[in-house]
Structure formats: structure tokens, C-alpha cells
Amino acid sequence: MSRLSREKIHHLSKLIVNALYKNDLVEFLDEPNEIRLTIVKAIEEEMKLYDQLDRKAREKITSQKKHIEEGSQEWEILYRKYYNEELAKLTKLSE
């Protein structure tokens, strides 16, 4: 799973704040930097969730009786299946 670097997260947060700042329909009730830091925190928390999904999918694959080589077609199919199962569980919890 590709991970965003801290620099990329900060860059994205600046882009979001700048886009909001240019929108006449948006009123800032806090300092732009505070909003940017909140955006950074939200992105990091979201990435942690996806990291957990990745870890759980990998654990399910390694718990198989048969060794499945990472990168093989079978591994990729199982990874997508288990990842989507974990994502569905998470989605149900948030409803």
C-alpha cells in the first residue's frame, strides 16, 4: 500500500485550505493554519485506518495453511477479497 509522506500530507492540506480560502461561500471561523492542522490530522487518521485494513488482509493471507507467495495472482486475489471484507466491516460500523 502506498503511503503519503508527511510532506505530501502537508502539501495537500495547504492546497485544500487555499481552495477553501478562494471560495466566497466559505467563511473561516478559525485561523487558516489551525484548519490546515485539522486537515493534516484527518488525513493521517484516515491513512491509519487503511493501514489497519492492509495489515488485517495480510494477516489473513499468512494465516492460510498453504503458503501463498506475495505478488502471485492468488495472493493478489485474496488480498483484494480480504481488504474489501475488512473495508465493508468498517463501513457497516460507521453507519
C-alpha angles and dihedrals in degrees: 000000000000114000128209114235120234088251092055091049091052091047091051091049091053091050091051094048091047091051091049092046091055092051111094091205093062120084118193112224092179137036113288091239091054089051090048091052090050089052090050090052092048092051092048092049091049091050090051089056092052090047089055091051089050092049093048092049091050092048091053091052094049091048090064115113090231118064109244116198113232111244094028119123091250091051092050092050093048092045092054091045095049094040091052091047091054091045090052090051090051092048091051090051092054095051 
